[in-house]
């Protein structure tokens, strides 16, 4: 699945590839760089994420125009755009 993700105003191209054998594992490419992660939902709006040997607790809140993610005592404004729906709308 391909997405355009804007994090604090910076646009990134991201492609996710779920791992077939492990539901919590995901491989994704961010601007051509391969990243592997393991994420488990620990409550309705919180996730435990392991990326590159680093453990993070990430909480997610809905915002007016996207999401607000909290991790490592920082907040990130995130907007996610599905490139497939964008292309379909553009072609119409």
mmCIF file as gemmi writes it, N, C-alpha and C atoms, coordinates in Angstrom:
data_model
loop_
_atom_site.group_PDB
_atom_site.id
_atom_site.type_symbol
_atom_site.label_atom_id
_atom_site.label_alt_id
_atom_site.label_comp_id
_atom_site.label_asym_id
_atom_site.label_entity_id
_atom_site.label_seq_id
_atom_site.pdbx_PDB_ins_code
_atom_site.Cartn_x
_atom_site.Cartn_y
_atom_site.Cartn_z
_atom_site.occupancy
_atom_site.B_iso_or_equiv
_atom_site.pdbx_formal_charge
_atom_site.auth_seq_id
_atom_site.auth_asym_id
_atom_site.pdbx_PDB_model_num
ATOM 1 N N . UNK Axp A 1 ? 0.83 -1.157 0 1 0 ? 1 A 1
ATOM 2 C CA . UNK Axp A 1 ? 0 0 0 1 0 ? 1 A 1
ATOM 3 C C . UNK Axp A 1 ? 0.889 1.238 0 1 0 ? 1 A 1
ATOM 4 N N . UNK Axp A 2 ? 0.613 2.158 -0.9 1 0 ? 2 A 1
ATOM 5 C CA . UNK Axp A 2 ? 1.398 3.376 -1.007 1 0 ? 2 A 1
ATOM 6 C C . UNK Axp A 2 ? 0.61 4.562 -0.466 1 0 ? 2 A 1
ATOM 7 N N . UNK Axp A 3 ? 1.319 5.408 0.272 1 0 ? 3 A 1
ATOM 8 C CA . UNK Axp A 3 ? 0.718 6.596 0.851 1 0 ? 3 A 1
ATOM 9 C C . UNK Axp A 3 ? 1.671 7.777 0.713 1 0 ? 3 A 1
ATOM 10 N N . UNK Axp A 4 ? 1.111 8.945 0.711 1 0 ? 4 A 1
ATOM 11 C CA . UNK Axp A 4 ? 1.868 10.172 0.907 1 0 ? 4 A 1
ATOM 12 C C . UNK Axp A 4 ? 1.537 10.591 2.328 1 0 ? 4 A 1
ATOM 13 N N . UNK Axp A 5 ? 2.553 10.793 3.158 1 0 ? 5 A 1
ATOM 14 C CA . UNK Axp A 5 ? 2.343 11.161 4.544 1 0 ? 5 A 1
ATOM 15 C C . UNK Axp A 5 ? 3.058 12.489 4.8 1 0 ? 5 A 1
ATOM 16 N N . UNK Axp A 6 ? 2.344 13.422 5.395 1 0 ? 6 A 1
ATOM 17 C CA . UNK Axp A 6 ? 2.921 14.717 5.747 1 0 ? 6 A 1
ATOM 18 C C . UNK Axp A 6 ? 3.054 14.747 7.264 1 0 ? 6 A 1
ATOM 19 N N . UNK Axp A 7 ? 4.303 14.865 7.738 1 0 ? 7 A 1
ATOM 20 C CA . UNK Axp A 7 ? 4.583 14.923 9.172 1 0 ? 7 A 1
ATOM 21 C C . UNK Axp A 7 ? 5.17 16.288 9.477 1 0 ? 7 A 1
ATOM 22 N N . UNK Axp A 8 ? 4.44 17.075 10.242 1 0 ? 8 A 1
ATOM 23 C CA . UNK Axp A 8 ? 4.869 18.435 10.58 1 0 ? 8 A 1
ATOM 24 C C . UNK Axp A 8 ? 5.296 19.217 9.34 1 0 ? 8 A 1
ATOM 25 N N . UNK Axp A 9 ? 4.515 19.083 8.269 1 0 ? 9 A 1
ATOM 26 C CA . UNK Axp A 9 ? 4.752 19.852 7.057 1 0 ? 9 A 1
ATOM 27 C C . UNK Axp A 9 ? 5.718 19.232 6.056 1 0 ? 9 A 1
ATOM 28 N N . UNK Axp A 10 ? 6.349 18.129 6.4 1 0 ? 10 A 1
ATOM 29 C CA . UNK Axp A 10 ? 7.306 17.468 5.502 1 0 ? 10 A 1
ATOM 30 C C . UNK Axp A 10 ? 6.62 16.273 4.847 1 0 ? 10 A 1
ATOM 31 N N . UNK Axp A 11 ? 6.566 16.271 3.511 1 0 ? 11 A 1
ATOM 32 C CA . UNK Axp A 11 ? 5.893 15.205 2.751 1 0 ? 11 A 1
ATOM 33 C C . UNK Axp A 11 ? 6.863 14.047 2.5 1 0 ? 11 A 1
ATOM 34 N N . UNK Axp A 12 ? 6.361 12.841 2.759 1 0 ? 12 A 1
ATOM 35 C CA . UNK Axp A 12 ? 7.146 11.617 2.551 1 0 ? 12 A 1
ATOM 36 C C . UNK Axp A 12 ? 6.332 10.625 1.745 1 0 ? 12 A 1
ATOM 37 N N . UNK Axp A 13 ? 6.986 9.894 0.87 1 0 ? 13 A 1
ATOM 38 C CA . UNK Axp A 13 ? 6.377 8.773 0.169 1 0 ? 13 A 1
ATOM 39 C C . UNK Axp A 13 ? 6.636 7.517 0.975 1 0 ? 13 A 1
ATOM 40 N N . UNK Axp A 14 ? 5.57 6.787 1.328 1 0 ? 14 A 1
ATOM 41 C CA . UNK Axp A 14 ? 5.709 5.599 2.176 1 0 ? 14 A 1
ATOM 42 C C . UNK Axp A 14 ? 4.965 4.445 1.535 1 0 ? 14 A 1
ATOM 43 N N . UNK Axp A 15 ? 5.62 3.293 1.486 1 0 ? 15 A 1
ATOM 44 C CA . UNK Axp A 15 ? 4.989 2.072 0.978 1 0 ? 15 A 1
ATOM 45 C C . UNK Axp A 15 ? 5.082 1 2.059 1 0 ? 15 A 1
ATOM 46 N N . UNK Axp A 16 ? 3.928 0.483 2.503 1 0 ? 16 A 1
ATOM 47 C CA . UNK Axp A 16 ? 3.855 -0.522 3.55 1 0 ? 16 A 1
ATOM 48 C C . UNK Axp A 16 ? 3.728 -1.913 2.946 1 0 ? 16 A 1
ATOM 49 N N . UNK Axp A 17 ? 4.431 -2.885 3.56 1 0 ? 17 A 1
ATOM 50 C CA . UNK Axp A 17 ? 4.328 -4.281 3.167 1 0 ? 17 A 1
ATOM 51 C C . UNK Axp A 17 ? 4.12 -5.108 4.429 1 0 ? 17 A 1
ATOM 52 N N . UNK Axp A 18 ? 2.888 -5.527 4.733 1 0 ? 18 A 1
ATOM 53 C CA . UNK Axp A 18 ? 2.664 -6.352 5.922 1 0 ? 18 A 1
ATOM 54 C C . UNK Axp A 18 ? 3.36 -7.705 5.777 1 0 ? 18 A 1
ATOM 55 N N . UNK Axp A 19 ? 3.856 -8.227 6.88 1 0 ? 19 A 1
ATOM 56 C CA . UNK Axp A 19 ? 4.491 -9.544 6.877 1 0 ? 19 A 1
ATOM 57 C C . UNK Axp A 19 ? 3.399 -10.596 7.009 1 0 ? 19 A 1
ATOM 58 N N . UNK Axp A 20 ? 3.406 -11.598 6.171 1 0 ? 20 A 1
ATOM 59 C CA . UNK Axp A 20 ? 2.338 -12.609 6.148 1 0 ? 20 A 1
ATOM 60 C C . UNK Axp A 20 ? 2.295 -13.461 7.411 1 0 ? 20 A 1
ATOM 61 N N . UNK Axp A 21 ? 3.457 -13.803 7.965 1 0 ? 21 A 1
ATOM 62 C CA . UNK Axp A 21 ? 3.487 -14.731 9.102 1 0 ? 21 A 1
ATOM 63 C C . UNK Axp A 21 ? 3.319 -14.053 10.449 1 0 ? 21 A 1
ATOM 64 N N . UNK Axp A 22 ? 3.598 -12.761 10.541 1 0 ? 22 A 1
ATOM 65 C CA . UNK Axp A 22 ? 3.54 -12.069 11.828 1 0 ? 22 A 1
ATOM 66 C C . UNK Axp A 22 ? 2.667 -10.826 11.685 1 0 ? 22 A 1
ATOM 67 N N . UNK Axp A 23 ? 1.495 -10.858 12.31 1 0 ? 23 A 1
ATOM 68 C CA . UNK Axp A 23 ? 0.525 -9.771 12.159 1 0 ? 23 A 1
ATOM 69 C C . UNK Axp A 23 ? 1.049 -8.433 12.66 1 0 ? 23 A 1
ATOM 70 N N . UNK Axp A 24 ? 1.925 -8.426 13.659 1 0 ? 24 A 1
ATOM 71 C CA . UNK Axp A 24 ? 2.398 -7.169 14.229 1 0 ? 24 A 1
ATOM 72 C C . UNK Axp A 24 ? 3.598 -6.591 13.478 1 0 ? 24 A 1
ATOM 73 N N . UNK Axp A 25 ? 4.203 -7.376 12.603 1 0 ? 25 A 1
ATOM 74 C CA . UNK Axp A 25 ? 5.396 -6.923 11.87 1 0 ? 25 A 1
ATOM 75 C C . UNK Axp A 25 ? 5.032 -6.266 10.561 1 0 ? 25 A 1
ATOM 76 N N . UNK Axp A 26 ? 5.766 -5.202 10.232 1 0 ? 26 A 1
ATOM 77 C CA . UNK Axp A 26 ? 5.55 -4.512 8.968 1 0 ? 26 A 1
ATOM 78 C C . UNK Axp A 26 ? 6.896 -4.041 8.426 1 0 ? 26 A 1
ATOM 79 N N . UNK Axp A 27 ? 7.013 -4.103 7.135 1 0 ? 27 A 1
ATOM 80 C CA . UNK Axp A 27 ? 8.174 -3.553 6.448 1 0 ? 27 A 1
ATOM 81 C C . UNK Axp A 27 ? 7.67 -2.389 5.623 1 0 ? 27 A 1
ATOM 82 N N . UNK Axp A 28 ? 8.372 -1.269 5.673 1 0 ? 28 A 1
ATOM 83 C CA . UNK Axp A 28 ? 7.954 -0.146 4.865 1 0 ? 28 A 1
ATOM 84 C C . UNK Axp A 28 ? 9.157 0.605 4.336 1 0 ? 28 A 1
ATOM 85 N N . UNK Axp A 29 ? 8.925 1.309 3.257 1 0 ? 29 A 1
ATOM 86 C CA . UNK Axp A 29 ? 9.96 2.104 2.615 1 0 ? 29 A 1
ATOM 87 C C . UNK Axp A 29 ? 9.554 3.561 2.739 1 0 ? 29 A 1
ATOM 88 N N . UNK Axp A 30 ? 10.453 4.373 3.275 1 0 ? 30 A 1
ATOM 89 C CA . UNK Axp A 30 ? 10.213 5.815 3.413 1 0 ? 30 A 1
ATOM 90 C C . UNK Axp A 30 ? 11.209 6.526 2.518 1 0 ? 30 A 1
ATOM 91 N N . UNK Axp A 31 ? 10.709 7.172 1.468 1 0 ? 31 A 1
ATOM 92 C CA . UNK Axp A 31 ? 11.569 7.871 0.51 1 0 ? 31 A 1
ATOM 93 C C . UNK Axp A 31 ? 12.724 6.989 0.05 1 0 ? 31 A 1
ATOM 94 N N . UNK Axp A 32 ? 12.438 5.694 -0.198 1 0 ? 32 A 1
ATOM 95 C CA . UNK Axp A 32 ? 13.44 4.775 -0.71 1 0 ? 32 A 1
ATOM 96 C C . UNK Axp A 32 ? 14.254 4.061 0.354 1 0 ? 32 A 1
ATOM 97 N N . UNK Axp A 33 ? 14.094 4.389 1.632 1 0 ? 33 A 1
ATOM 98 C CA . UNK Axp A 33 ? 14.853 3.762 2.719 1 0 ? 33 A 1
ATOM 99 C C . UNK Axp A 33 ? 13.994 2.688 3.382 1 0 ? 33 A 1
ATOM 100 N N . UNK Axp A 34 ? 14.515 1.455 3.444 1 0 ? 34 A 1
ATOM 101 C CA . UNK Axp A 34 ? 13.792 0.318 4.01 1 0 ? 34 A 1
ATOM 102 C C . UNK Axp A 34 ? 13.81 0.379 5.539 1 0 ? 34 A 1
ATOM 103 N N . UNK Axp A 35 ? 12.637 0.182 6.15 1 0 ? 35 A 1
ATOM 104 C CA . UNK Axp A 35 ? 12.498 0.189 7.608 1 0 ? 35 A 1
ATOM 105 C C . UNK Axp A 35 ? 11.634 -1.01 8 1 0 ? 35 A 1
ATOM 106 N N . UNK Axp A 36 ? 12.023 -1.711 9.086 1 0 ? 36 A 1
ATOM 107 C CA . UNK Axp A 36 ? 11.222 -2.802 9.617 1 0 ? 36 A 1
ATOM 108 C C . UNK Axp A 36 ? 10.759 -2.41 11.003 1 0 ? 36 A 1
ATOM 109 N N . UNK Axp A 37 ? 9.522 -2.732 11.327 1 0 ? 37 A 1
ATOM 110 C CA . UNK Axp A 37 ? 8.961 -2.374 12.626 1 0 ? 37 A 1
ATOM 111 C C . UNK Axp A 37 ? 8.04 -3.474 13.126 1 0 ? 37 A 1
ATOM 112 N N . UNK Axp A 38 ? 7.805 -3.424 14.422 1 0 ? 38 A 1
ATOM 113 C CA . UNK Axp A 38 ? 6.86 -4.311 15.072 1 0 ? 38 A 1
ATOM 114 C C . UNK Axp A 38 ? 5.962 -3.404 15.905 1 0 ? 38 A 1
ATOM 115 N N . UNK Axp A 39 ? 4.654 -3.458 15.692 1 0 ? 39 A 1
ATOM 116 C CA . UNK Axp A 39 ? 3.725 -2.583 16.405 1 0 ? 39 A 1
ATOM 117 C C . UNK Axp A 39 ? 2.565 -3.391 16.952 1 0 ? 39 A 1
ATOM 118 N N . UNK Axp A 40 ? 2.233 -3.147 18.218 1 0 ? 40 A 1
ATOM 119 C CA . UNK Axp A 40 ? 1.133 -3.832 18.883 1 0 ? 40 A 1
ATOM 120 C C . UNK Axp A 40 ? 0.245 -2.775 19.529 1 0 ? 40 A 1
ATOM 121 N N . UNK Axp A 41 ? -1.053 -2.873 19.296 1 0 ? 41 A 1
ATOM 122 C CA . UNK Axp A 41 ? -1.992 -1.947 19.92 1 0 ? 41 A 1
ATOM 123 C C . UNK Axp A 41 ? -2.153 -2.338 21.381 1 0 ? 41 A 1
ATOM 124 N N . UNK Axp A 42 ? -1.905 -1.379 22.3 1 0 ? 42 A 1
ATOM 125 C CA . UNK Axp A 42 ? -1.983 -1.685 23.731 1 0 ? 42 A 1
ATOM 126 C C . UNK Axp A 42 ? -3.216 -1.077 24.393 1 0 ? 42 A 1
ATOM 127 N N . UNK Axp A 43 ? -3.868 -0.141 23.715 1 0 ? 43 A 1
ATOM 128 C CA . UNK Axp A 43 ? -5.161 0.379 24.151 1 0 ? 43 A 1
ATOM 129 C C . UNK Axp A 43 ? -5.842 0.98 22.924 1 0 ? 43 A 1
ATOM 130 N N . UNK Axp A 44 ? -7.012 1.571 23.117 1 0 ? 44 A 1
ATOM 131 C CA . UNK Axp A 44 ? -7.772 2.061 21.96 1 0 ? 44 A 1
ATOM 132 C C . UNK Axp A 44 ? -7.031 3.115 21.149 1 0 ? 44 A 1
ATOM 133 N N . UNK Axp A 45 ? -6.112 3.869 21.764 1 0 ? 45 A 1
ATOM 134 C CA . UNK Axp A 45 ? -5.389 4.9 21.019 1 0 ? 45 A 1
ATOM 135 C C . UNK Axp A 45 ? -3.887 4.88 21.282 1 0 ? 45 A 1
ATOM 136 N N . UNK Axp A 46 ? -3.356 3.748 21.751 1 0 ? 46 A 1
ATOM 137 C CA . UNK Axp A 46 ? -1.925 3.665 22.047 1 0 ? 46 A 1
ATOM 138 C C . UNK Axp A 46 ? -1.318 2.399 21.454 1 0 ? 46 A 1
ATOM 139 N N . UNK Axp A 47 ? -0.061 2.532 21.019 1 0 ? 47 A 1
ATOM 140 C CA . UNK Axp A 47 ? 0.656 1.432 20.376 1 0 ? 47 A 1
ATOM 141 C C . UNK Axp A 47 ? 2.052 1.331 20.971 1 0 ? 47 A 1
ATOM 142 N N . UNK Axp A 48 ? 2.533 0.112 21.1 1 0 ? 48 A 1
ATOM 143 C CA . UNK Axp A 48 ? 3.916 -0.144 21.457 1 0 ? 48 A 1
ATOM 144 C C . UNK Axp A 48 ? 4.63 -0.471 20.144 1 0 ? 48 A 1
ATOM 145 N N . UNK Axp A 49 ? 5.644 0.307 19.811 1 0 ? 49 A 1
ATOM 146 C CA . UNK Axp A 49 ? 6.315 0.179 18.516 1 0 ? 49 A 1
ATOM 147 C C . UNK Axp A 49 ? 7.803 -0.07 18.738 1 0 ? 49 A 1
ATOM 148 N N . UNK Axp A 50 ? 8.354 -1.031 18.019 1 0 ? 50 A 1
ATOM 149 C CA . UNK Axp A 50 ? 9.781 -1.331 18.05 1 0 ? 50 A 1
ATOM 150 C C . UNK Axp A 50 ? 10.334 -1.083 16.659 1 0 ? 50 A 1
ATOM 151 N N . UNK Axp A 51 ? 11.236 -0.1 16.547 1 0 ? 51 A 1
ATOM 152 C CA . UNK Axp A 51 ? 11.863 0.235 15.262 1 0 ? 51 A 1
ATOM 153 C C . UNK Axp A 51 ? 13.369 0.335 15.483 1 0 ? 51 A 1
ATOM 154 N N . UNK Axp A 52 ? 14.112 -0.45 14.731 1 0 ? 52 A 1
ATOM 155 C CA . UNK Axp A 52 ? 15.572 -0.38 14.824 1 0 ? 52 A 1
ATOM 156 C C . UNK Axp A 52 ? 16.094 -0.601 16.23 1 0 ? 52 A 1
ATOM 157 N N . UNK Axp A 53 ? 15.486 -1.519 16.974 1 0 ? 53 A 1
ATOM 158 C CA . UNK Axp A 53 ? 15.928 -1.81 18.326 1 0 ? 53 A 1
ATOM 159 C C . UNK Axp A 53 ? 15.476 -0.785 19.356 1 0 ? 53 A 1
ATOM 160 N N . UNK Axp A 54 ? 14.717 0.196 18.933 1 0 ? 54 A 1
ATOM 161 C CA . UNK Axp A 54 ? 14.238 1.258 19.82 1 0 ? 54 A 1
ATOM 162 C C . UNK Axp A 54 ? 12.749 1.064 20.107 1 0 ? 54 A 1
ATOM 163 N N . UNK Axp A 55 ? 12.382 1.117 21.374 1 0 ? 55 A 1
ATOM 164 C CA . UNK Axp A 55 ? 10.994 0.926 21.766 1 0 ? 55 A 1
ATOM 165 C C . UNK Axp A 55 ? 10.331 2.281 22.001 1 0 ? 55 A 1
ATOM 166 N N . UNK Axp A 56 ? 9.129 2.446 21.447 1 0 ? 56 A 1
ATOM 167 C CA . UNK Axp A 56 ? 8.374 3.688 21.595 1 0 ? 56 A 1
ATOM 168 C C . UNK Axp A 56 ? 6.944 3.365 21.995 1 0 ? 56 A 1
ATOM 169 N N . UNK Axp A 57 ? 6.359 4.225 22.808 1 0 ? 57 A 1
ATOM 170 C CA . UNK Axp A 57 ? 4.924 4.168 23.022 1 0 ? 57 A 1
ATOM 171 C C . UNK Axp A 57 ? 4.35 5.359 22.276 1 0 ? 57 A 1
ATOM 172 N N . UNK Axp A 58 ? 3.429 5.083 21.367 1 0 ? 58 A 1
ATOM 173 C CA . UNK Axp A 58 ? 2.849 6.116 20.521 1 0 ? 58 A 1
ATOM 174 C C . UNK Axp A 58 ? 1.356 6.204 20.796 1 0 ? 58 A 1
ATOM 175 N N . UNK Axp A 59 ? 0.886 7.406 21.114 1 0 ? 59 A 1
ATOM 176 C CA . UNK Axp A 59 ? -0.544 7.613 21.27 1 0 ? 59 A 1
ATOM 177 C C . UNK Axp A 59 ? -1.045 8.423 20.078 1 0 ? 59 A 1
ATOM 178 N N . UNK Axp A 60 ? -2.28 8.157 19.703 1 0 ? 60 A 1
ATOM 179 C CA . UNK Axp A 60 ? -2.864 8.757 18.51 1 0 ? 60 A 1
ATOM 180 C C . UNK Axp A 60 ? -4.148 9.482 18.889 1 0 ? 60 A 1
ATOM 181 N N . UNK Axp A 61 ? -4.267 10.736 18.422 1 0 ? 61 A 1
ATOM 182 C CA . UNK Axp A 61 ? -5.484 11.523 18.607 1 0 ? 61 A 1
ATOM 183 C C . UNK Axp A 61 ? -5.937 12.025 17.253 1 0 ? 61 A 1
ATOM 184 N N . UNK Axp A 62 ? -7.239 12.086 17.061 1 0 ? 62 A 1
ATOM 185 C CA . UNK Axp A 62 ? -7.762 12.68 15.837 1 0 ? 62 A 1
ATOM 186 C C . UNK Axp A 62 ? -7.634 14.196 15.932 1 0 ? 62 A 1
ATOM 187 N N . UNK Axp A 63 ? -7.241 14.826 14.835 1 0 ? 63 A 1
ATOM 188 C CA . UNK Axp A 63 ? -7.183 16.281 14.727 1 0 ? 63 A 1
ATOM 189 C C . UNK Axp A 63 ? -8.137 16.692 13.615 1 0 ? 63 A 1
ATOM 190 N N . UNK Axp A 64 ? -8.386 17.981 13.489 1 0 ? 64 A 1
ATOM 191 C CA . UNK Axp A 64 ? -9.322 18.455 12.461 1 0 ? 64 A 1
ATOM 192 C C . UNK Axp A 64 ? -8.902 18.038 11.054 1 0 ? 64 A 1
ATOM 193 N N . UNK Axp A 65 ? -7.614 18.072 10.77 1 0 ? 65 A 1
ATOM 194 C CA . UNK Axp A 65 ? -7.148 17.769 9.418 1 0 ? 65 A 1
ATOM 195 C C . UNK Axp A 65 ? -6.1 16.665 9.396 1 0 ? 65 A 1
ATOM 196 N N . UNK Axp A 66 ? -6.253 15.68 10.279 1 0 ? 66 A 1
ATOM 197 C CA . UNK Axp A 66 ? -5.31 14.571 10.29 1 0 ? 66 A 1
ATOM 198 C C . UNK Axp A 66 ? -5.252 13.917 11.652 1 0 ? 66 A 1
ATOM 199 N N . UNK Axp A 67 ? -4.042 13.631 12.089 1 0 ? 67 A 1
ATOM 200 C CA . UNK Axp A 67 ? -3.819 12.973 13.376 1 0 ? 67 A 1
ATOM 201 C C . UNK Axp A 67 ? -2.763 13.73 14.16 1 0 ? 67 A 1
ATOM 202 N N . UNK Axp A 68 ? -2.796 13.569 15.468 1 0 ? 68 A 1
ATOM 203 C CA . UNK Axp A 68 ? -1.757 14.084 16.334 1 0 ? 68 A 1
ATOM 204 C C . UNK Axp A 68 ? -1.149 12.876 17.032 1 0 ? 68 A 1
ATOM 205 N N . UNK Axp A 69 ? 0.131 12.617 16.769 1 0 ? 69 A 1
ATOM 206 C CA . UNK Axp A 69 ? 0.833 11.491 17.378 1 0 ? 69 A 1
ATOM 207 C C . UNK Axp A 69 ? 1.751 12.006 18.467 1 0 ? 69 A 1
ATOM 208 N N . UNK Axp A 70 ? 1.791 11.287 19.595 1 0 ? 70 A 1
ATOM 209 C CA . UNK Axp A 70 ? 2.679 11.638 20.697 1 0 ? 70 A 1
ATOM 210 C C . UNK Axp A 70 ? 3.652 10.482 20.895 1 0 ? 70 A 1
ATOM 211 N N . UNK Axp A 71 ? 4.953 10.793 20.857 1 0 ? 71 A 1
ATOM 212 C CA . UNK Axp A 71 ? 5.991 9.789 21.079 1 0 ? 71 A 1
ATOM 213 C C . UNK Axp A 71 ? 7.232 10.497 21.622 1 0 ? 71 A 1
ATOM 214 N N . UNK Axp A 72 ? 7.877 9.904 22.601 1 0 ? 72 A 1
ATOM 215 C CA . UNK Axp A 72 ? 9.095 10.483 23.186 1 0 ? 72 A 1
ATOM 216 C C . UNK Axp A 72 ? 8.914 11.924 23.631 1 0 ? 72 A 1
ATOM 217 N N . UNK Axp A 73 ? 7.792 12.199 24.27 1 0 ? 73 A 1
ATOM 218 C CA . UNK Axp A 73 ? 7.484 13.542 24.789 1 0 ? 73 A 1
ATOM 219 C C . UNK Axp A 73 ? 7.395 14.608 23.705 1 0 ? 73 A 1
ATOM 220 N N . UNK Axp A 74 ? 7.149 14.186 22.491 1 0 ? 74 A 1
ATOM 221 C CA . UNK Axp A 74 ? 6.977 15.117 21.374 1 0 ? 74 A 1
ATOM 222 C C . UNK Axp A 74 ? 5.647 14.843 20.694 1 0 ? 74 A 1
ATOM 223 N N . UNK Axp A 75 ? 5.111 15.867 20.064 1 0 ? 75 A 1
ATOM 224 C CA . UNK Axp A 75 ? 3.861 15.734 19.315 1 0 ? 75 A 1
ATOM 225 C C . UNK Axp A 75 ? 4.154 15.961 17.837 1 0 ? 75 A 1
ATOM 226 N N . UNK Axp A 76 ? 3.498 15.181 16.98 1 0 ? 76 A 1
ATOM 227 C CA . UNK Axp A 76 ? 3.681 15.264 15.536 1 0 ? 76 A 1
ATOM 228 C C . UNK Axp A 76 ? 2.313 15.371 14.87 1 0 ? 76 A 1
ATOM 229 N N . UNK Axp A 77 ? 2.131 16.383 14.039 1 0 ? 77 A 1
ATOM 230 C CA . UNK Axp A 77 ? 0.902 16.508 13.256 1 0 ? 77 A 1
ATOM 231 C C . UNK Axp A 77 ? 1.092 15.701 11.983 1 0 ? 77 A 1
ATOM 232 N N . UNK Axp A 78 ? 0.161 14.779 11.713 1 0 ? 78 A 1
ATOM 233 C CA . UNK Axp A 78 ? 0.308 13.845 10.594 1 0 ? 78 A 1
ATOM 234 C C . UNK Axp A 78 ? -0.944 13.876 9.721 1 0 ? 78 A 1
ATOM 235 N N . UNK Axp A 79 ? -0.719 13.948 8.413 1 0 ? 79 A 1
ATOM 236 C CA . UNK Axp A 79 ? -1.791 13.801 7.436 1 0 ? 79 A 1
ATOM 237 C C . UNK Axp A 79 ? -1.412 12.646 6.528 1 0 ? 79 A 1
ATOM 238 N N . UNK Axp A 80 ? -2.376 11.787 6.213 1 0 ? 80 A 1
ATOM 239 C CA . UNK Axp A 80 ? -2.116 10.602 5.395 1 0 ? 80 A 1
ATOM 240 C C . UNK Axp A 80 ? -3 10.667 4.162 1 0 ? 80 A 1
ATOM 241 N N . UNK Axp A 81 ? -2.37 10.515 2.998 1 0 ? 81 A 1
ATOM 242 C CA . UNK Axp A 81 ? -3.082 10.55 1.727 1 0 ? 81 A 1
ATOM 243 C C . UNK Axp A 81 ? -2.841 9.243 0.994 1 0 ? 81 A 1
ATOM 244 N N . UNK Axp A 82 ? -3.915 8.566 0.635 1 0 ? 82 A 1
ATOM 245 C CA . UNK Axp A 82 ? -3.845 7.319 -0.121 1 0 ? 82 A 1
ATOM 246 C C . UNK Axp A 82 ? -3.621 7.693 -1.586 1 0 ? 82 A 1
ATOM 247 N N . UNK Axp A 83 ? -2.475 7.341 -2.138 1 0 ? 83 A 1
ATOM 248 C CA . UNK Axp A 83 ? -2.159 7.738 -3.514 1 0 ? 83 A 1
ATOM 249 C C . UNK Axp A 83 ? -3.112 7.118 -4.515 1 0 ? 83 A 1
ATOM 250 N N . UNK Axp A 84 ? -3.692 5.96 -4.195 1 0 ? 84 A 1
ATOM 251 C CA . UNK Axp A 84 ? -4.65 5.339 -5.125 1 0 ? 84 A 1
ATOM 252 C C . UNK Axp A 84 ? -5.896 6.194 -5.261 1 0 ? 84 A 1
ATOM 253 N N . UNK Axp A 85 ? -6.434 6.678 -4.138 1 0 ? 85 A 1
ATOM 254 C CA . UNK Axp A 85 ? -7.65 7.497 -4.228 1 0 ? 85 A 1
ATOM 255 C C . UNK Axp A 85 ? -7.338 8.838 -4.866 1 0 ? 85 A 1
ATOM 256 N N . UNK Axp A 86 ? -6.135 9.376 -4.625 1 0 ? 86 A 1
ATOM 257 C CA . UNK Axp A 86 ? -5.744 10.643 -5.248 1 0 ? 86 A 1
ATOM 258 C C . UNK Axp A 86 ? -5.664 10.473 -6.767 1 0 ? 86 A 1
ATOM 259 N N . UNK Axp A 87 ? -5.072 9.385 -7.199 1 0 ? 87 A 1
ATOM 260 C CA . UNK Axp A 87 ? -4.95 9.143 -8.642 1 0 ? 87 A 1
ATOM 261 C C . UNK Axp A 87 ? -6.306 8.94 -9.284 1 0 ? 87 A 1
ATOM 262 N N . UNK Axp A 88 ? -7.211 8.207 -8.611 1 0 ? 88 A 1
ATOM 263 C CA . UNK Axp A 88 ? -8.548 7.989 -9.151 1 0 ? 88 A 1
ATOM 264 C C . UNK Axp A 88 ? -9.281 9.321 -9.307 1 0 ? 88 A 1
ATOM 265 N N . UNK Axp A 89 ? -9.203 10.178 -8.288 1 0 ? 89 A 1
ATOM 266 C CA . UNK Axp A 89 ? -9.87 11.477 -8.351 1 0 ? 89 A 1
ATOM 267 C C . UNK Axp A 89 ? -9.28 12.368 -9.413 1 0 ? 89 A 1
ATOM 268 N N . UNK Axp A 90 ? -7.986 12.296 -9.58 1 0 ? 90 A 1
ATOM 269 C CA . UNK Axp A 90 ? -7.302 13.115 -10.583 1 0 ? 90 A 1
ATOM 270 C C . UNK Axp A 90 ? -7.698 12.69 -11.982 1 0 ? 90 A 1
ATOM 271 N N . UNK Axp A 91 ? -7.822 11.375 -12.19 1 0 ? 91 A 1
ATOM 272 C CA . UNK Axp A 91 ? -8.184 10.859 -13.511 1 0 ? 91 A 1
ATOM 273 C C . UNK Axp A 91 ? -9.62 11.175 -13.881 1 0 ? 91 A 1
ATOM 274 N N . UNK Axp A 92 ? -10.463 11.341 -12.866 1 0 ? 92 A 1
ATOM 275 C CA . UNK Axp A 92 ? -11.869 11.644 -13.137 1 0 ? 92 A 1
ATOM 276 C C . UNK Axp A 92 ? -11.971 13.076 -13.488 1 0 ? 92 A 1
